[in-house]
Amino acid sequence: MNNRGKLISRSQHTRCILLIAVPPVIELDLFGPANAFDIANKVVAGSALAPGNEPAYQLTIISPTEDCLLEGETGTRLLAHCSYKDYVGDVDTLLVTAGTRSIEYAGTQEFWEWLRSTSGRARRAGSVCLGAFILANSGLLEGRRAATHWNWVNELQKRHPDVLVDEESIWVEDRGIYTSAGVTAGIDLALAMIAEDYGNTVALNVARHMVVFLKRPGGQRQYSVSLAAQAPKSRSFEDLSVWIIENLDKPLNVESLAEHMAMSPRNFARVFRVEFGCTPANYLRQSRVEAARALLQESKQGLEKIAARCGFGSDEAMRKAFLEVLGVTPGQYRRTFQTHSF
């Protein structure tokens, strides 16, 4: 700080990272990327990449309020480095973080104008997770592709139909605006930015320190629970959904499902689409993938046995379904999500 209380940047060689935290903020959204940039400082320190041994990054946490107090979603109380009104230094990268209750943040006209003007003079700007709502509220995502947490993609699209919401990507960049998916995806985004600035070797060393993927396999579909949004409207079809799960190892098709419901195949297919919002074939495939996910996470059974239990017919058919639905292979999914060490 200078003697007027204004936070200023250190050096022309240091990239100034502004982390805008709109409370109540998800703490990992804020500190995950912050830690990645901080570790990058240690990796770069003393190398030829850091002229004069200056830090690679200067991190500044900025509050949208004057008191600098930031509430966290877990109940923590944080203190920002300064209010947005008090920052007068350079800006290389601006990242906005938020939380589930802060997507309704109204802010002040002055804050929105500051956010737009500061992002305009930054080399790159972006958001972590639900921070995409803040960027969208400011108008910065209009006409751009954007990512956010998989559970909130529909809400972002509903509120901002002018945003091209990408429900699959871990992070995306569109004309200098970067947005990332849920929570830990902020680390993926920070690693990508570090790779842009200092190369893959530095980013890989940071990822190793953090014990994370430099580039994780697949997109964020693998983290969603797709069938949760496909509950049927009537009791009889609720019973059918249970029956399907109990009989996945059988050769189920429209004809067998229609017979179980005492309906003609044509009428059954029509009513099924109304009840579930998808075709019987798509629902069966999704049900088999969901069942296989649980077995991959909770058991040590081989892929062939899991494929047979879930009605895929072969492990190759299961592999194809996983790639189509989740964007990863069953083996990749197991390595990422298995909850026990057998």
C-alpha positions as CSV (number, residue, x, y, z in Angstrom):
1,M,0.0,0.0,0.0
2,N,1.1,3.6,-0.5
3,N,0.5,6.2,2.1
4,R,-2.9,7.0,0.5
5,G,-4.1,3.4,1.0
6,K,-4.1,2.6,-2.7
7,L,-2.8,-0.8,-3.7
8,I,-0.3,-0.6,-6.5
9,S,1.6,-3.1,-8.6
10,R,5.2,-4.0,-8.0
11,S,7.0,-4.3,-11.4
12,Q,6.6,-4.1,-15.1
13,H,7.8,-7.7,-15.3
14,T,5.2,-9.0,-12.8
15,R,1.8,-10.0,-14.1
16,C,-0.9,-8.6,-11.9
17,I,-3.8,-11.0,-11.2
18,L,-7.0,-9.4,-9.8
19,L,-9.3,-11.9,-8.0
20,I,-12.7,-10.2,-7.7
21,A,-14.6,-12.0,-4.9
22,V,-18.3,-11.4,-4.8
23,P,-19.6,-12.6,-1.4
24,P,-20.7,-15.0,-0.2
25,V,-17.9,-16.6,-2.2
26,I,-17.1,-20.3,-2.6
27,E,-13.7,-20.4,-0.9
28,L,-12.1,-22.9,-3.2
29,D,-13.1,-20.9,-6.2
30,L,-11.0,-18.1,-4.8
31,F,-8.1,-19.9,-3.2
32,G,-7.7,-22.7,-5.8
33,P,-6.6,-20.4,-8.6
34,A,-4.7,-18.2,-6.1
35,N,-2.7,-21.1,-4.8
36,A,-1.9,-22.2,-8.4
37,F,-0.5,-18.7,-9.3
38,D,1.4,-18.6,-6.0
39,I,3.0,-22.0,-6.6
40,A,3.9,-20.8,-10.1
41,N,5.8,-17.9,-8.4
42,K,7.9,-20.5,-6.5
43,V,8.5,-22.6,-9.7
44,V,9.5,-19.6,-11.8
45,A,11.6,-18.0,-9.0
46,G,15.3,-17.8,-9.8
47,S,14.9,-19.1,-13.4
48,A,15.6,-17.2,-16.6
49,L,11.8,-16.8,-16.9
50,A,11.8,-14.2,-14.0
51,P,14.0,-11.2,-14.9
52,G,15.7,-9.8,-11.8
53,N,14.2,-12.5,-9.7
54,E,10.9,-10.7,-9.7
55,P,7.7,-12.6,-8.9
56,A,5.8,-14.1,-11.9
57,Y,2.5,-13.0,-10.4
58,Q,1.2,-10.5,-8.0
59,L,-2.1,-11.6,-6.5
60,T,-4.7,-9.1,-5.3
61,I,-8.0,-10.1,-3.8
62,I,-10.5,-7.4,-4.4
63,S,-13.9,-6.8,-2.7
64,P,-16.9,-5.2,-4.5
65,T,-17.6,-3.4,-1.2
66,E,-15.8,-0.7,0.6
67,D,-15.3,-2.6,3.9
68,C,-13.2,-5.3,2.2
69,L,-15.0,-8.0,4.3
70,L,-15.8,-11.2,2.4
71,E,-18.2,-13.8,3.7
72,G,-17.4,-17.4,2.5
73,E,-20.1,-20.0,1.9
74,T,-18.8,-22.2,4.7
75,G,-19.1,-19.3,7.1
76,T,-15.6,-18.1,7.0
77,R,-14.9,-14.3,7.1
78,L,-12.1,-13.2,4.8
79,L,-10.4,-9.8,4.4
80,A,-9.7,-8.7,0.8
81,H,-6.5,-6.8,0.0
82,C,-8.6,-3.8,-1.0
83,S,-11.9,-2.5,-2.3
84,Y,-12.2,-2.1,-6.1
85,K,-12.3,1.6,-5.5
86,D,-8.8,1.5,-4.0
87,Y,-7.0,-0.4,-6.7
88,V,-5.0,1.9,-9.0
89,G,-2.3,-0.5,-10.3
90,D,-1.9,-2.5,-13.5
91,V,-4.0,-5.4,-14.4
92,D,-2.9,-8.4,-16.5
93,T,-5.6,-10.9,-15.6
94,L,-9.0,-10.3,-14.0
95,L,-10.9,-13.3,-12.5
96,V,-14.3,-13.1,-10.9
97,T,-15.4,-15.6,-8.2
98,A,-18.8,-15.8,-6.6
99,G,-21.1,-18.3,-4.8
100,T,-24.6,-19.8,-5.0
101,R,-26.2,-16.8,-3.2
102,S,-24.1,-14.1,-4.9
103,I,-25.4,-14.8,-8.4
104,E,-28.2,-12.4,-7.5
105,Y,-25.7,-9.7,-6.6
106,A,-27.0,-6.3,-7.6
107,G,-23.9,-4.2,-7.0
108,T,-23.7,-0.5,-7.7
109,Q,-23.5,1.2,-11.0
110,E,-20.0,2.3,-10.1
111,F,-18.9,-1.3,-9.5
112,W,-20.3,-2.5,-12.8
113,E,-18.6,0.3,-14.7
114,W,-15.3,-0.5,-12.9
115,L,-15.6,-4.2,-13.8
116,R,-16.3,-3.5,-17.5
117,S,-13.5,-0.9,-17.8
118,T,-10.9,-2.9,-15.8
119,S,-11.6,-6.1,-17.8
120,G,-11.3,-3.9,-21.0
121,R,-7.8,-2.9,-20.1
122,A,-6.7,-6.4,-18.9
123,R,-4.9,-8.8,-21.2
124,R,-7.5,-11.4,-20.3
125,A,-10.5,-11.5,-18.0
126,G,-12.7,-14.3,-16.8
127,S,-14.5,-16.2,-14.1
128,V,-14.5,-19.2,-11.9
129,C,-17.6,-21.3,-11.6
130,L,-20.6,-19.1,-10.7
131,G,-18.6,-16.0,-11.3
132,A,-19.9,-16.4,-14.9
133,F,-23.2,-15.0,-13.6
134,I,-21.4,-11.8,-12.5
135,L,-19.7,-11.4,-15.9
136,A,-23.0,-12.1,-17.6
137,N,-24.8,-9.5,-15.4
138,S,-22.2,-7.0,-16.4
139,G,-22.8,-7.7,-20.1
140,L,-19.2,-9.0,-20.7
141,L,-20.4,-12.5,-21.9
142,E,-22.9,-11.2,-24.5
143,G,-22.5,-13.2,-27.7
144,R,-19.7,-15.3,-26.2
145,R,-19.2,-18.9,-25.3
146,A,-19.1,-19.4,-21.6
147,A,-18.9,-22.3,-19.0
148,T,-20.1,-22.6,-15.5
149,H,-20.9,-25.3,-13.0
150,W,-22.9,-28.2,-14.7
151,N,-25.7,-27.8,-12.2
152,W,-26.2,-24.1,-13.2
153,V,-25.8,-24.2,-17.0
154,N,-29.6,-24.1,-17.6
155,E,-30.0,-21.2,-15.1
156,L,-27.3,-19.2,-16.8
157,Q,-28.9,-19.8,-20.2
158,K,-32.3,-18.9,-18.9
159,R,-31.2,-15.7,-17.4
160,H,-28.9,-14.7,-20.3
161,P,-30.1,-16.1,-23.6
162,D,-27.5,-14.0,-25.4
163,V,-24.7,-16.1,-23.8
164,L,-23.6,-19.2,-25.7
165,V,-23.5,-21.5,-22.7
166,D,-21.1,-24.5,-23.0
167,E,-22.3,-27.3,-20.7
168,E,-19.5,-29.6,-21.4
169,S,-16.2,-27.8,-21.2
170,I,-14.0,-27.5,-18.1
171,W,-13.1,-24.1,-19.3
172,V,-13.5,-22.1,-22.5
173,E,-12.0,-18.9,-24.0
174,D,-13.8,-16.6,-26.3
175,R,-12.1,-13.4,-27.5
176,G,-10.1,-12.9,-24.4
177,I,-12.8,-13.8,-21.9
178,Y,-12.1,-17.1,-20.0
179,T,-14.8,-18.9,-18.0
180,S,-14.5,-22.2,-16.1
181,A,-16.9,-24.9,-14.8
182,G,-17.5,-25.8,-11.2
183,V,-15.2,-25.2,-8.2
184,T,-11.9,-27.1,-8.9
185,A,-12.2,-26.2,-12.6
186,G,-10.8,-22.8,-11.5
187,I,-7.5,-24.6,-10.9
188,D,-7.7,-26.1,-14.4
189,L,-8.2,-22.6,-15.8
190,A,-5.3,-21.1,-13.7
191,L,-3.0,-23.9,-15.0
192,A,-4.0,-23.1,-18.5
193,M,-3.2,-19.5,-18.0
194,I,0.2,-20.4,-16.4
195,A,0.9,-22.6,-19.4
196,E,0.1,-19.7,-21.7
197,D,2.5,-17.4,-19.8
198,Y,5.4,-19.7,-19.0
199,G,4.9,-22.9,-20.9
200,N,3.7,-26.4,-20.2
201,T,6.8,-27.4,-18.2
202,V,6.1,-24.7,-15.5
203,A,2.4,-25.5,-15.5
204,L,3.1,-29.2,-15.2
205,N,5.3,-28.6,-12.2
206,V,2.6,-26.5,-10.6
207,A,0.1,-29.3,-11.2
208,R,2.4,-31.9,-9.6
209,H,2.8,-29.7,-6.5
210,M,-1.0,-29.5,-6.3
211,V,-1.5,-33.2,-7.1
212,V,-4.0,-32.5,-9.9
213,F,-4.2,-33.1,-13.7
214,L,-2.5,-30.6,-15.9
215,K,-5.3,-31.3,-18.3
216,R,-7.9,-33.6,-16.9
217,P,-9.5,-36.2,-19.2
218,G,-13.0,-35.5,-20.6
219,G,-15.3,-32.6,-19.8
220,Q,-17.6,-31.9,-16.9
221,R,-20.4,-34.2,-18.1
222,Q,-18.6,-36.9,-16.1
223,Y,-19.4,-35.0,-12.8
224,S,-23.1,-34.6,-13.4
225,V,-25.9,-36.9,-12.5
226,S,-28.0,-36.8,-15.6
227,L,-31.0,-38.9,-14.7
228,A,-31.8,-36.7,-11.7
229,A,-33.4,-34.2,-14.1
230,Q,-35.4,-36.9,-15.8
231,A,-38.0,-37.9,-13.2
232,P,-41.3,-39.1,-14.7
233,K,-44.5,-37.3,-14.1
234,S,-46.8,-40.3,-13.2
235,R,-46.6,-43.1,-10.6
236,S,-46.8,-45.9,-13.2
237,F,-43.7,-44.6,-15.0
238,E,-41.9,-44.1,-11.7
239,D,-42.4,-47.8,-11.1
240,L,-41.1,-48.5,-14.7
241,S,-37.9,-46.5,-14.0
242,V,-37.3,-48.8,-10.9
243,W,-38.1,-51.9,-13.0
244,I,-35.6,-50.8,-15.6
245,I,-32.8,-50.5,-13.0
246,E,-33.6,-53.9,-11.7
247,N,-33.5,-55.5,-15.1
248,L,-30.6,-53.7,-16.9
249,D,-28.9,-57.1,-17.6
250,K,-31.8,-58.1,-19.8
251,P,-32.2,-57.2,-23.5
252,L,-34.5,-54.3,-22.9
253,N,-36.0,-52.4,-25.9
254,V,-39.1,-50.4,-26.7
255,E,-41.1,-53.6,-27.3
256,S,-40.2,-55.2,-24.0
257,L,-40.8,-52.0,-22.1
258,A,-44.1,-51.5,-23.8
259,E,-45.1,-55.0,-23.0
260,H,-44.3,-54.5,-19.3
261,M,-46.6,-51.4,-19.4
262,A,-49.3,-53.2,-21.3
263,M,-49.1,-50.6,-24.1
264,S,-48.5,-50.7,-27.8
265,P,-44.9,-49.9,-28.7
266,R,-46.0,-46.8,-30.7
267,N,-48.1,-45.4,-27.9
268,F,-45.5,-46.3,-25.3
269,A,-42.8,-44.4,-27.2
270,R,-44.9,-41.3,-27.5
271,V,-46.0,-41.3,-23.8
272,F,-42.5,-42.2,-22.6
273,R,-41.1,-39.1,-24.3
274,V,-43.7,-36.9,-22.6
275,E,-42.9,-38.5,-19.2
276,F,-39.1,-38.5,-19.4
277,G,-38.3,-35.9,-22.0
278,C,-36.2,-38.3,-24.0
279,T,-36.6,-41.5,-26.1
280,P,-36.6,-44.9,-24.4
281,A,-33.3,-45.8,-26.1
282,N,-31.6,-42.7,-24.7
283,Y,-33.0,-43.4,-21.2
284,L,-31.9,-47.0,-21.3
285,R,-28.4,-46.0,-22.4
286,Q,-28.2,-43.3,-19.6
287,S,-29.5,-45.8,-17.0
288,R,-26.9,-48.3,-18.0
289,V,-24.1,-45.7,-17.8
290,E,-25.4,-44.5,-14.4
291,A,-25.4,-48.1,-13.0
292,A,-21.9,-48.7,-14.4
293,R,-20.6,-45.5,-12.9
294,A,-21.7,-46.7,-9.4
295,L,-20.0,-50.1,-9.9
296,L,-16.8,-48.5,-11.2
297,Q,-16.7,-46.2,-8.2
298,E,-17.7,-48.7,-5.5
299,S,-16.4,-52.1,-6.6
300,K,-13.3,-53.8,-8.0
301,Q,-15.2,-55.8,-10.6
302,G,-13.7,-56.0,-14.0
303,L,-15.0,-54.0,-17.0
304,E,-16.4,-57.1,-18.7
305,K,-18.4,-58.1,-15.7
306,I,-19.7,-54.6,-15.1
307,A,-20.6,-54.3,-18.8
308,A,-22.6,-57.6,-18.6
309,R,-24.4,-56.6,-15.3
310,C,-25.4,-53.3,-16.8
311,G,-26.7,-54.8,-20.1
312,F,-24.1,-53.4,-22.5
313,G,-23.3,-56.8,-24.0
314,S,-19.5,-56.1,-24.1
315,D,-16.9,-53.8,-22.6
316,E,-16.4,-52.2,-26.0
317,A,-20.1,-51.2,-26.1
318,M,-19.8,-49.8,-22.6
319,R,-16.7,-47.9,-23.6
320,K,-18.6,-46.4,-26.6
321,A,-21.5,-45.4,-24.4
322,F,-19.3,-43.7,-21.8
323,L,-17.5,-41.7,-24.4
324,E,-20.8,-40.6,-25.9
325,V,-22.5,-39.7,-22.6
326,L,-19.6,-38.7,-20.3
327,G,-16.7,-37.9,-22.7
328,V,-14.3,-40.4,-20.9
329,T,-13.7,-44.1,-21.0
330,P,-14.8,-46.4,-18.1
331,G,-11.2,-46.9,-17.2
332,Q,-10.6,-43.1,-17.0
333,Y,-13.8,-42.7,-15.0
334,R,-12.7,-45.4,-12.5
335,R,-9.2,-43.9,-12.0
336,T,-10.8,-40.5,-11.3
337,F,-13.7,-41.4,-9.1
338,Q,-13.1,-44.8,-7.4
339,T,-13.8,-44.2,-3.7
340,H,-12.0,-47.2,-2.2
341,S,-8.5,-48.7,-2.6
342,F,-9.0,-52.4,-3.1
